[in-house]
Amino acid sequence: MALSNFIPELWSAELLLSLKKRHVAAGLVNRDYQGEIRRQGDTVHVTNLTAPTIGTYTKHADITVEDIDDGTAALVIDQAKYFAFEVDDIEAVQQVAGGNALATQTREAGYGLADVADQFLLTTMNTAVQGTGNDLGTVDVSDPLLGNAKVYDTCVDLSVVLDESNVPDEGRFIIVSPSLHGRLLKDDRFVAAGDARGAETRGNGFIGQVAGLDVYKSNNLPAVTDPAATAGLALAGHRIATSYAEQIIKVEAARMEKRFADMVKGLHVYGAKVFRPAALAVAEFDGTAV
C-alpha cells in the first residue's frame, strides 16, 4: 500500500476537526493564550493586574497615586497523548474499512484523543471549584416525588451563585450526566432543545436550557467527592473561567522496516488552567432512597 496519497497537512486538519466534534468541555472554555504550542512543557505566562482603589476626593487635598501591581500565572502544556497503529498490506488488499483503513483509524484516533482531553478538562474545572464558596455540597434528591424538582431547583441555585460572583449572563452553561438530564426531562420547567438546534445537540452535547444556563450532557464528568452522591454532579460556569491550549504536534505515516505494513502515529499536547474559579459552581446529588 503506497503512501503517495498521504498528505500530512490534510490529515492533521482532519484530526483536529474530529477533536472539536467530540469535545464538550473544549467548547466551554477560552483559548485566549493558545498561541503557538510546539511541544509538551511549553508554558504561557499570563499577567494579571490589581484593580485600582477608588478613593473619595476632598477639595484642596492631595490624592493618593498608586503603583500598578501585577502578578503572573502559568498555563502549562503538561499533557501529551499519542496514537500509533499499523495496517498490514494483506489487510489493505482485503479492502479493510472499504479500502480506507488508514483514514478511518486516524479519525477514530481523533475521537479517542478528544475523549481523554475532555475528561482532563472537566476534572480540571471541577477540582478548581470543589471546596470553595461556589460549591453547594451534596443535595438530597432521593425523594421519589420531589427529587427531580430539586435537581432543577439546584440548577437555579447554581445560577444564583454565578450571579453573586458577577459572572456575565450571556454564555453561561451547566454540564450534567445523562441520569441528571433524565431527571430534568421530568420537570416541566426544563426547556429542551428543539429542532432548530438539533444538529448542534448531536454535535456538542447541548440539550436545552434551565435558569439561563445552556445545558450540556456528558459522560465524562469526574467522579464525585462525596461517596453519598450517587446521582453524580452538575458543573456550571462560564467560558471565562478556564483557559485551554492544544496542538497536534505530529501526524506521520511511514513504511514499517521489518513488516509489509503502513504505520500512522500522532501526538497531541495540551494544558488547561482555571484562572477565574469564581466563574464556576458545582453541586453533587444523592439519589439513593433511604
Backbone bond lengths (Angstrom), bond angles and torsions (degrees), N, CA, C in turn:
res aa  C-N    CA-C-N  psi(-1)  N-CA   C-N-CA  omega(-1)  CA-C   N-CA-C  phi
1 M - - - 1.478 - - 1.521 109.17 -
2 A 1.308 117.37 107.83 1.464 121.37 -175.81 1.517 111.03 -72.51
3 L 1.344 115.35 156.96 1.460 121.30 179.93 1.513 111.74 -106.37
4 S 1.328 117.73 19.91 1.463 120.65 -176.74 1.516 112.23 -65.62
5 N 1.352 117.61 -22.13 1.466 120.43 -178.85 1.516 112.58 -97.15
6 F 1.328 117.41 3.13 1.460 120.08 -179.45 1.520 109.59 -82.53
7 I 1.339 117.18 118.86 1.466 122.73 -179.70 1.521 107.40 -115.80
8 P 1.340 120.68 105.13 1.459 122.11 -175.72 1.522 113.51 -54.02
9 E 1.345 118.10 -41.17 1.459 119.72 -178.13 1.526 111.48 -62.34
10 L 1.327 115.60 -41.57 1.464 119.88 -179.72 1.515 110.70 -67.18
11 W 1.314 118.29 -43.41 1.457 121.05 -178.68 1.529 110.79 -66.84
12 S 1.315 117.72 -39.85 1.460 120.04 178.30 1.522 110.55 -61.04
13 A 1.302 118.45 -43.70 1.459 121.48 179.22 1.521 110.75 -63.42
14 E 1.313 117.07 -40.07 1.461 120.53 179.97 1.521 110.06 -65.55
15 L 1.290 117.81 -38.87 1.451 121.65 179.09 1.521 111.40 -64.23
16 L 1.316 117.48 -43.30 1.460 120.21 178.28 1.522 110.96 -63.78
17 L 1.312 117.45 -36.96 1.451 120.37 178.11 1.515 110.44 -61.64
18 S 1.317 117.88 -42.26 1.453 121.30 177.66 1.525 110.94 -61.78
19 L 1.326 117.11 -40.76 1.460 120.19 178.94 1.519 110.74 -60.05
20 K 1.309 117.50 -45.19 1.457 120.63 -177.42 1.525 111.49 -65.30
21 K 1.322 116.83 -36.08 1.457 119.65 179.84 1.523 112.23 -65.12
22 R 1.321 116.26 -34.24 1.449 118.89 -173.83 1.523 113.51 -92.18
23 H 1.312 118.27 -15.43 1.458 120.43 179.81 1.526 111.07 -73.69
24 V 1.312 117.28 131.29 1.461 122.13 165.10 1.524 108.28 -96.50
25 A 1.323 115.85 -54.19 1.460 120.34 -176.47 1.524 112.25 -65.61
26 A 1.336 118.43 -34.71 1.462 120.47 -176.19 1.516 112.50 -63.90
27 G 1.332 117.29 -23.46 1.453 120.53 175.87 1.511 113.05 -84.37
28 L 1.337 117.31 -3.44 1.461 122.06 -176.15 1.519 111.34 -117.34
29 V 1.320 116.69 19.80 1.465 122.51 175.42 1.520 107.78 -129.17
30 N 1.326 116.82 172.42 1.465 119.94 177.30 1.518 110.24 -105.26
31 R 1.322 115.09 157.01 1.462 122.19 178.88 1.537 110.36 -119.98
32 D 1.330 115.69 36.24 1.454 121.42 -173.68 1.523 113.03 -59.62
33 Y 1.320 117.15 -28.15 1.469 119.95 -172.41 1.524 111.90 -115.65
34 Q 1.334 116.68 21.90 1.459 118.83 -173.74 1.522 111.98 -65.60
35 G 1.334 116.59 -49.76 1.464 119.10 176.53 1.512 111.85 53.87
36 E 1.313 115.56 -142.40 1.459 122.54 -179.52 1.526 109.20 -108.36
37 I 1.335 116.56 100.50 1.456 121.68 178.06 1.525 107.88 -96.90
38 R 1.315 117.07 119.75 1.459 120.49 -173.26 1.524 113.37 -112.35
39 R 1.322 118.81 -20.76 1.463 118.58 -176.05 1.524 109.12 -159.12
40 Q 1.333 114.68 158.98 1.460 119.55 174.88 1.525 108.98 -62.72
41 G 1.313 116.45 137.77 1.448 121.00 -179.66 1.506 113.58 101.92
42 D 1.328 119.45 -11.23 1.458 121.34 173.99 1.526 109.45 -60.83
43 T 1.315 116.32 145.31 1.459 121.55 -178.59 1.520 109.88 -129.27
44 V 1.324 115.96 132.21 1.459 121.95 174.27 1.523 107.15 -102.16
45 H 1.327 117.68 117.82 1.462 121.99 179.08 1.531 108.90 -92.07
46 V 1.317 116.33 122.24 1.458 122.41 -176.02 1.522 109.07 -109.73
47 T 1.321 116.22 125.23 1.464 121.82 179.62 1.522 110.24 -93.09
48 N 1.329 115.75 132.90 1.464 119.88 175.10 1.518 109.54 -121.96
49 L 1.318 116.47 144.74 1.466 122.94 -177.14 1.525 110.65 -107.43
50 T 1.329 115.69 142.28 1.458 121.22 175.10 1.523 108.92 -78.78
51 A 1.331 116.89 132.63 1.461 121.09 -178.44 1.536 110.41 -63.90
52 P 1.330 117.98 140.60 1.476 120.30 179.81 1.525 111.16 -68.66
53 T 1.323 114.97 149.79 1.462 121.52 177.93 1.527 109.92 -77.09
54 I 1.315 117.15 136.52 1.469 122.25 176.51 1.522 108.23 -94.21
55 G 1.316 116.42 116.75 1.459 120.71 -178.07 1.524 112.79 -107.51
56 T 1.313 115.79 169.44 1.463 122.53 177.27 1.524 109.00 -99.36
57 Y 1.313 116.17 127.00 1.459 119.96 -177.34 1.522 110.62 -86.36
58 T 1.343 115.34 134.67 1.464 122.57 175.71 1.527 108.95 -119.86
59 K 1.325 116.36 132.22 1.464 120.09 -179.24 1.531 111.46 -56.37
60 H 1.332 114.17 139.60 1.455 122.89 175.73 1.535 113.01 64.61
61 A 1.327 116.85 17.40 1.471 120.65 178.46 1.523 109.31 -118.60
62 D 1.316 114.53 144.91 1.462 119.08 178.87 1.533 110.60 -68.21
63 I 1.327 115.23 146.28 1.463 120.24 173.52 1.527 108.97 -93.27
64 T 1.317 115.86 159.86 1.464 121.53 178.49 1.528 109.18 -93.62
65 V 1.317 115.55 123.75 1.461 121.36 179.89 1.530 108.52 -102.86
66 E 1.296 115.85 122.75 1.453 120.92 -176.41 1.524 111.68 -97.48
67 D 1.320 115.29 152.05 1.455 120.35 167.29 1.532 108.84 -75.62
68 I 1.310 115.05 156.91 1.462 119.66 173.17 1.521 108.24 -83.37
69 D 1.319 116.02 115.98 1.457 120.54 178.46 1.524 109.30 -96.43
70 D 1.293 114.51 134.41 1.458 118.09 178.50 1.525 110.24 -132.97
71 G 1.294 114.51 164.26 1.452 121.88 176.48 1.518 108.57 -143.17
72 T 1.305 116.45 170.97 1.464 119.75 179.41 1.519 110.04 -130.59
73 A 1.305 114.78 149.42 1.458 122.59 172.27 1.519 107.33 -134.59
74 A 1.310 116.20 154.11 1.464 120.25 -173.05 1.527 111.10 -114.85
75 L 1.320 114.96 133.71 1.458 122.31 168.79 1.523 106.17 -103.22
76 V 1.327 116.07 107.45 1.458 121.70 -173.19 1.524 110.32 -100.01
77 I 1.311 115.70 130.45 1.462 121.52 176.44 1.524 106.86 -86.81
78 D 1.334 115.77 86.18 1.460 120.75 -171.31 1.521 113.57 -113.79
79 Q 1.327 117.95 7.58 1.455 121.50 178.42 1.529 109.67 -110.47
80 A 1.321 116.64 133.08 1.463 121.15 178.76 1.527 108.70 -139.49
81 K 1.324 116.39 118.50 1.459 122.07 -179.66 1.530 108.64 -126.37
82 Y 1.331 115.62 149.18 1.460 119.02 -176.70 1.520 110.99 -137.76
83 F 1.318 115.86 166.27 1.457 122.77 166.82 1.517 108.11 -135.09
84 A 1.312 116.05 155.13 1.464 121.62 176.43 1.520 107.66 -158.24
85 F 1.314 116.37 131.04 1.463 120.24 178.90 1.523 109.81 -151.11
86 E 1.305 114.59 164.12 1.458 120.40 178.54 1.523 109.91 -128.23
87 V 1.324 114.75 154.31 1.461 122.02 172.74 1.523 107.27 -126.58
88 D 1.323 115.82 115.06 1.457 121.20 -179.65 1.531 110.24 -68.42
89 D 1.334 116.24 148.78 1.464 120.10 -179.96 1.523 112.08 -60.16
90 I 1.331 116.97 -33.32 1.461 119.80 178.64 1.523 110.31 -64.14
91 E 1.333 115.87 -41.28 1.459 119.63 177.31 1.514 110.84 -64.07
92 A 1.322 115.68 -38.33 1.468 119.35 179.23 1.526 110.81 -64.78
93 V 1.326 116.37 -41.44 1.461 120.54 178.60 1.518 110.79 -62.93
94 Q 1.338 115.93 -34.44 1.461 120.57 179.88 1.531 112.12 -80.10
95 Q 1.338 116.41 7.97 1.467 121.56 175.17 1.528 112.28 60.87
96 V 1.335 116.17 46.21 1.463 120.30 175.02 1.519 109.46 -59.57
97 A 1.322 116.97 134.99 1.474 123.52 179.31 1.526 110.99 54.68
98 G 1.341 115.77 42.29 1.456 119.50 177.27 1.504 113.66 68.88
99 G 1.336 116.64 24.33 1.459 119.56 -179.77 1.513 113.45 81.13
100 N 1.309 117.76 8.70 1.463 121.07 -176.52 1.521 109.90 -130.35
101 A 1.320 116.07 45.62 1.459 120.74 -173.40 1.521 112.76 -62.23
102 L 1.340 116.92 -41.59 1.463 119.45 -177.43 1.526 111.41 -61.44
103 A 1.330 116.47 -47.59 1.466 119.65 -178.73 1.524 110.95 -66.16
104 T 1.331 117.00 -40.18 1.461 120.25 179.98 1.519 111.09 -63.85
105 Q 1.321 116.99 -45.26 1.457 119.93 179.91 1.521 111.92 -67.78
106 T 1.332 117.48 -32.31 1.459 119.90 176.86 1.524 110.69 -64.92
107 R 1.336 116.71 -41.28 1.465 119.38 176.02 1.524 110.92 -62.34
108 E 1.327 116.69 -42.15 1.458 119.85 178.70 1.524 111.18 -63.40
109 A 1.335 116.65 -37.00 1.462 120.41 176.25 1.522 110.40 -62.75
110 G 1.336 116.27 -38.47 1.457 120.04 177.00 1.518 111.71 -61.20
111 Y 1.322 116.31 -42.31 1.463 120.03 177.15 1.537 110.88 -61.09
112 G 1.321 115.59 -42.21 1.456 119.24 -179.56 1.523 112.57 -65.90
113 L 1.334 116.97 -43.26 1.465 120.27 177.27 1.524 111.35 -61.18
114 A 1.330 116.23 -40.84 1.458 120.74 179.96 1.514 111.19 -63.60
115 D 1.312 116.65 -39.77 1.452 120.83 -178.81 1.524 111.25 -63.49
116 V 1.331 116.35 -43.11 1.465 120.88 178.81 1.526 110.84 -65.77
117 A 1.335 117.07 -43.35 1.468 120.84 179.71 1.527 111.05 -65.44
118 D 1.334 117.12 -36.88 1.455 121.49 179.12 1.524 110.66 -62.64
119 Q 1.326 116.76 -44.52 1.460 120.68 177.54 1.527 111.10 -61.46
120 F 1.333 115.93 -41.98 1.467 120.39 179.06 1.527 111.08 -61.09
121 L 1.321 117.37 -45.45 1.456 121.09 -178.64 1.526 111.58 -63.30
122 L 1.325 117.23 -46.96 1.461 120.48 -178.26 1.529 110.91 -64.79
123 T 1.318 117.05 -37.81 1.470 120.23 177.24 1.522 110.73 -65.90
124 T 1.332 117.16 -41.43 1.461 121.40 178.41 1.523 111.08 -60.73
125 M 1.319 116.85 -44.43 1.459 121.21 -179.50 1.528 111.08 -66.50
126 N 1.322 116.34 -44.03 1.459 120.21 -178.61 1.526 111.41 -65.09
127 T 1.329 117.04 -42.73 1.459 121.07 -179.26 1.528 111.32 -61.06
128 A 1.334 116.88 -36.34 1.463 120.89 -176.90 1.526 113.11 -68.05
129 V 1.336 117.74 -25.64 1.463 120.26 -174.57 1.526 112.83 -105.74
130 Q 1.336 117.65 -17.37 1.461 120.46 179.71 1.532 110.45 -60.88
131 G 1.329 115.72 133.56 1.455 120.97 177.13 1.511 115.47 79.94
132 T 1.335 117.84 2.85 1.460 121.65 177.69 1.532 109.79 -94.04
133 G 1.324 115.96 -178.82 1.457 119.94 177.27 1.519 113.08 -67.30
134 N 1.319 117.56 -14.51 1.463 121.69 178.40 1.524 112.64 -94.34
135 D 1.310 116.61 9.76 1.466 122.67 176.51 1.526 108.22 -97.97
136 L 1.328 116.46 112.89 1.466 120.52 -177.56 1.523 113.16 -82.32
137 G 1.324 117.33 -0.45 1.456 119.72 178.49 1.524 111.61 76.60
138 T 1.333 115.64 -153.70 1.460 121.88 -176.98 1.519 110.71 -101.06
139 V 1.326 115.68 128.82 1.465 122.54 -179.90 1.527 108.19 -106.48
140 D 1.327 116.56 130.09 1.462 121.62 179.71 1.530 109.72 -80.72
141 V 1.330 116.20 113.65 1.466 120.74 178.63 1.528 110.27 -120.72
142 S 1.334 116.00 28.46 1.463 120.47 -175.19 1.520 113.37 -79.25
143 D 1.333 117.18 -20.10 1.463 119.78 -178.92 1.528 110.21 -61.94
144 P 1.345 118.57 124.11 1.470 120.07 -176.60 1.518 114.09 -64.75
145 L 1.322 118.20 -21.00 1.463 121.13 -179.10 1.522 112.65 -96.52
146 L 1.326 117.13 -36.42 1.460 120.88 -172.89 1.532 113.64 -108.05
147 G 1.321 116.28 -11.84 1.463 119.35 -173.07 1.514 114.19 -58.99
148 N 1.326 117.86 -46.17 1.466 121.09 -177.78 1.521 111.20 -64.12
149 A 1.339 116.01 -39.86 1.463 119.56 178.06 1.528 111.14 -64.53
150 K 1.331 117.29 -33.16 1.462 120.40 -179.79 1.527 111.06 -69.91
151 V 1.332 116.77 -28.92 1.470 118.96 175.13 1.524 109.07 -63.35
152 Y 1.333 116.07 -46.80 1.470 119.88 178.59 1.531 109.98 -61.95
153 D 1.337 116.65 -46.20 1.469 120.41 -178.42 1.529 111.25 -60.98
154 T 1.323 116.86 -35.45 1.465 119.95 178.27 1.524 111.08 -68.25
155 C 1.321 117.29 -35.08 1.467 120.26 174.40 1.531 109.92 -60.24
156 V 1.331 116.12 -39.90 1.464 120.35 175.87 1.522 109.95 -62.34
157 D 1.331 116.99 -43.85 1.469 121.41 179.56 1.533 110.75 -61.21
158 L 1.313 117.20 -39.84 1.467 120.56 178.29 1.528 110.39 -64.34
159 S 1.324 116.22 -38.45 1.465 119.96 177.05 1.525 111.01 -63.92
160 V 1.333 116.36 -38.49 1.467 120.43 178.05 1.529 110.69 -64.54
161 V 1.322 116.84 -39.79 1.469 120.75 177.24 1.529 110.32 -58.90
162 L 1.317 116.89 -41.41 1.461 120.11 177.75 1.529 110.71 -66.81
163 D 1.340 116.93 -37.01 1.466 120.40 174.74 1.525 110.63 -57.41
164 E 1.326 115.22 -47.29 1.461 120.53 -176.70 1.530 112.25 -67.32
165 S 1.325 116.02 -19.94 1.468 120.31 177.32 1.528 112.10 -94.94
166 N 1.349 116.15 8.76 1.465 122.06 178.37 1.525 113.10 60.92
167 V 1.320 116.41 33.68 1.463 121.32 177.48 1.527 108.65 -77.41
168 P 1.331 118.42 135.51 1.472 120.59 179.48 1.531 111.87 -54.81
169 D 1.332 115.50 142.87 1.466 120.23 -178.61 1.527 111.77 -68.61
170 E 1.318 116.40 -45.67 1.460 120.14 -175.67 1.523 111.04 -73.99
171 G 1.316 115.65 131.25 1.451 120.20 177.32 1.510 115.05 94.06
172 R 1.319 118.35 8.07 1.462 120.14 177.51 1.531 110.68 -73.05
173 F 1.323 116.43 150.65 1.460 120.97 -179.20 1.521 110.24 -140.26
174 I 1.319 115.18 165.29 1.456 122.39 168.91 1.522 107.03 -142.81
175 I 1.322 116.51 134.56 1.460 122.19 -179.47 1.519 108.30 -110.55
176 V 1.318 116.23 127.62 1.465 121.27 -177.57 1.523 109.80 -128.59
177 S 1.309 115.10 160.28 1.464 121.17 175.30 1.525 109.31 -78.26
178 P 1.338 118.43 164.19 1.463 120.42 176.41 1.531 113.09 -57.05
179 S 1.342 117.50 -35.76 1.463 119.16 -179.29 1.527 111.40 -67.40
180 L 1.330 117.12 -39.22 1.464 119.76 176.75 1.528 110.44 -69.53
181 H 1.313 116.82 -35.29 1.462 119.82 175.36 1.529 109.85 -59.65
182 G 1.332 116.33 -42.96 1.450 119.74 178.02 1.514 112.49 -59.37
183 R 1.306 117.35 -37.74 1.473 121.03 177.66 1.525 110.67 -67.35
184 L 1.345 116.63 -39.80 1.462 119.37 178.83 1.525 111.35 -63.97
185 L 1.319 116.41 -36.80 1.462 119.92 179.88 1.528 112.22 -62.49
186 K 1.308 117.33 -22.56 1.463 121.70 -179.57 1.529 112.60 -87.55
187 D 1.339 115.98 1.94 1.466 120.64 177.84 1.527 108.06 -110.59
188 D 1.324 117.32 124.82 1.464 122.07 -175.64 1.525 113.11 -63.96
189 R 1.318 117.75 -18.35 1.463 120.42 -178.08 1.531 112.17 -77.82
190 F 1.309 117.21 -17.22 1.459 121.29 179.84 1.523 110.27 -72.84
191 V 1.346 116.32 129.66 1.464 122.03 -179.99 1.519 108.10 -100.78
192 A 1.330 116.03 103.01 1.459 120.66 -177.83 1.522 110.69 -76.35
193 A 1.332 116.03 158.45 1.457 121.22 178.53 1.521 109.73 -69.65
194 G 1.324 116.99 132.02 1.459 121.60 -179.67 1.509 111.86 -92.78
195 D 1.318 115.63 -170.70 1.461 121.08 -176.94 1.527 112.55 -61.60
196 A 1.334 116.68 -31.95 1.468 120.08 -176.07 1.524 111.32 -61.96
197 R 1.350 117.74 -27.45 1.460 120.47 -179.37 1.523 110.67 -115.35
198 G 1.328 115.86 19.88 1.457 119.41 -178.05 1.513 113.14 -59.52
199 A 1.329 116.51 -43.88 1.465 119.76 -179.47 1.520 110.97 -64.24
200 E 1.324 116.29 -39.69 1.460 119.87 178.88 1.521 110.11 -65.59
201 T 1.339 116.44 -38.42 1.453 120.53 178.64 1.514 110.58 -57.81
202 R 1.317 116.62 -47.10 1.459 119.78 -179.72 1.521 111.12 -66.97
203 G 1.326 117.30 -30.66 1.454 119.96 -173.86 1.504 115.45 -80.66
204 N 1.337 118.33 -38.91 1.459 118.19 -173.22 1.518 114.47 -133.96
205 G 1.317 118.79 13.40 1.450 121.18 173.65 1.507 115.61 88.80
206 F 1.344 119.33 1.45 1.464 121.21 179.42 1.527 109.55 -65.85
207 I 1.339 117.45 131.54 1.464 120.28 -176.51 1.521 113.58 -129.31
208 G 1.321 119.72 -5.24 1.454 119.12 179.80 1.515 112.36 154.03
209 Q 1.320 115.83 -161.17 1.460 121.62 -179.04 1.515 110.81 -137.83
210 V 1.329 114.59 149.15 1.454 121.35 175.18 1.524 107.92 -150.19
211 A 1.318 116.70 125.12 1.466 122.70 175.66 1.528 112.37 52.58
212 G 1.337 117.52 40.17 1.454 120.88 179.01 1.513 114.29 79.64
213 L 1.326 118.13 6.97 1.456 122.61 179.55 1.527 109.88 -107.39
214 D 1.330 117.08 131.00 1.458 120.34 170.53 1.524 108.01 -73.70
215 V 1.322 116.81 125.99 1.461 121.61 -174.11 1.526 109.95 -96.79
216 Y 1.323 115.60 129.96 1.463 122.60 176.87 1.530 109.04 -121.84
217 K 1.308 115.44 144.87 1.460 121.65 -179.87 1.518 109.51 -108.94
218 S 1.331 116.43 135.08 1.458 119.79 -178.04 1.521 110.65 -149.05
219 N 1.326 115.03 142.34 1.462 121.84 171.29 1.521 112.00 -91.19
220 N 1.317 117.17 1.73 1.464 120.94 -175.29 1.523 113.77 -102.59
221 L 1.313 118.04 10.49 1.458 119.27 176.06 1.527 109.87 -62.84
222 P 1.334 117.80 144.24 1.473 119.94 -177.09 1.518 112.03 -69.97
223 A 1.320 115.59 166.30 1.455 121.24 177.15 1.526 109.93 -65.75
224 V 1.311 116.09 150.40 1.460 121.15 -179.77 1.523 110.33 -72.30
225 T 1.336 116.05 156.22 1.464 120.69 177.13 1.520 112.14 -88.13
226 D 1.340 116.59 -22.40 1.457 121.92 179.74 1.530 108.78 -98.69
227 P 1.327 119.13 116.59 1.468 120.55 -179.42 1.526 113.14 -56.90
228 A 1.332 117.55 -24.57 1.458 120.81 -179.74 1.522 112.73 -77.84
229 A 1.332 117.02 -11.89 1.469 120.77 -175.86 1.525 110.31 -82.50
230 T 1.324 115.82 69.78 1.465 121.38 -173.79 1.526 113.15 -73.47
231 A 1.330 118.17 -13.94 1.467 120.97 -179.01 1.523 112.73 -95.56
232 G 1.324 117.77 6.04 1.452 120.74 175.96 1.516 113.76 89.34
233 L 1.321 116.02 -162.28 1.459 121.09 -176.79 1.518 110.51 -134.55
234 A 1.333 114.35 163.75 1.461 122.65 174.02 1.520 107.65 -125.23
235 L 1.329 116.24 130.30 1.462 122.31 -177.62 1.518 108.91 -116.26
236 A 1.325 116.14 115.96 1.463 121.77 -178.56 1.518 109.83 -110.08
237 G 1.347 115.96 159.02 1.442 117.82 177.88 1.509 113.66 167.86
238 H 1.323 114.21 -160.07 1.462 123.01 -178.59 1.525 107.86 -141.90
239 R 1.323 116.66 151.53 1.461 119.95 -175.40 1.528 113.52 -64.71
240 I 1.334 118.51 -16.32 1.460 119.32 178.04 1.523 111.86 -69.07
241 A 1.326 117.53 -16.29 1.461 120.39 -175.30 1.519 112.53 -68.22
242 T 1.316 116.69 -42.65 1.470 121.36 -167.05 1.522 111.30 -122.96
243 S 1.317 115.41 133.84 1.464 121.20 174.73 1.526 109.06 -106.94
244 Y 1.328 115.08 142.29 1.460 121.91 -175.23 1.525 108.72 -138.18
245 A 1.307 115.73 139.20 1.462 120.57 176.32 1.512 108.51 -138.15
246 E 1.336 115.96 138.28 1.459 120.34 -179.29 1.521 109.78 -145.04
247 Q 1.322 114.46 162.74 1.456 120.30 176.70 1.519 109.02 -158.45
248 I 1.328 116.13 133.30 1.452 120.43 166.99 1.525 106.54 -82.08
249 I 1.322 117.26 106.48 1.455 121.12 -174.03 1.522 111.86 -73.89
250 K 1.318 116.35 -46.37 1.455 120.43 -176.51 1.523 110.31 -144.89
251 V 1.322 116.25 140.68 1.459 123.29 162.37 1.517 105.52 -133.23
252 E 1.324 116.62 112.58 1.463 120.89 -171.73 1.524 110.66 -125.45
253 A 1.316 115.88 146.44 1.461 122.54 173.15 1.521 108.46 -122.38
254 A 1.342 115.35 146.77 1.462 119.33 -179.73 1.520 109.53 -159.87
255 R 1.331 115.46 158.76 1.452 120.82 170.11 1.527 107.97 -82.84
256 M 1.330 116.52 135.85 1.454 120.50 178.06 1.525 109.42 -76.96
257 E 1.336 115.89 132.53 1.470 121.46 -170.03 1.522 112.59 -62.56
258 K 1.323 117.93 -41.53 1.461 120.59 -173.34 1.525 112.84 -109.88
259 R 1.326 117.15 18.40 1.461 121.18 178.04 1.530 109.44 -140.69
260 F 1.326 115.80 157.44 1.455 120.88 171.74 1.532 107.03 -90.45
261 A 1.317 115.50 76.84 1.467 120.25 -173.12 1.518 109.74 -157.51
262 D 1.322 114.66 154.63 1.461 122.46 172.22 1.524 109.18 -100.92
263 M 1.325 116.38 147.28 1.455 122.14 178.76 1.522 109.43 -125.04
264 V 1.331 115.80 142.56 1.461 121.78 172.02 1.522 107.77 -128.91
265 K 1.324 116.61 135.87 1.460 120.36 176.94 1.518 108.94 -140.00
266 G 1.333 116.18 152.76 1.458 121.24 -178.99 1.508 111.52 -146.59
267 L 1.327 116.56 152.41 1.465 123.16 -178.56 1.524 109.88 -128.14
268 H 1.320 116.22 128.39 1.468 123.89 -178.62 1.528 108.14 -121.07
269 V 1.340 117.59 120.91 1.464 121.16 177.16 1.524 109.39 -117.84
270 Y 1.329 115.54 146.98 1.461 119.24 -177.62 1.525 110.66 -165.11
271 G 1.312 115.34 169.07 1.460 122.08 176.22 1.516 109.58 -160.60
272 A 1.329 116.34 162.25 1.463 121.47 -179.14 1.523 109.45 -145.81
273 K 1.329 115.10 152.25 1.462 121.37 178.66 1.522 108.88 -146.74
274 V 1.323 117.12 129.82 1.464 121.43 173.74 1.523 107.33 -88.14
275 F 1.335 116.06 102.69 1.460 121.07 -179.42 1.528 111.53 -85.22
276 R 1.340 117.52 -25.08 1.474 121.38 -177.95 1.534 109.14 -129.11
277 P 1.331 117.94 77.69 1.471 119.97 -179.74 1.525 112.83 -62.30
278 A 1.324 118.21 -22.30 1.464 120.76 177.81 1.520 111.73 -66.11
279 A 1.332 117.57 -15.48 1.460 121.39 178.63 1.526 111.81 -92.49
280 L 1.343 116.53 16.16 1.458 122.73 174.56 1.527 108.92 -126.87
281 A 1.325 116.51 155.54 1.468 122.30 175.84 1.514 108.14 -151.08
282 V 1.342 116.44 149.33 1.456 119.94 -175.15 1.520 111.00 -142.65
283 A 1.309 115.65 150.60 1.472 122.47 172.77 1.512 108.25 -144.27
284 E 1.317 116.44 145.12 1.459 122.28 174.62 1.525 109.09 -112.65
285 F 1.331 116.34 157.93 1.457 120.27 -171.06 1.527 111.61 -130.32
286 D 1.324 115.91 128.96 1.449 122.12 174.93 1.518 108.57 -97.25
287 G 1.318 116.12 111.06 1.467 120.12 -177.19 1.505 113.75 -106.43
288 T 1.322 118.33 10.65 1.466 121.74 -177.26 1.522 110.26 -84.92
289 A 1.318 116.45 118.94 1.468 120.88 177.66 1.519 110.06 -70.36
290 V 1.334 115.97 139.24 1.474 121.48 179.63 1.508 110.44 -108.36
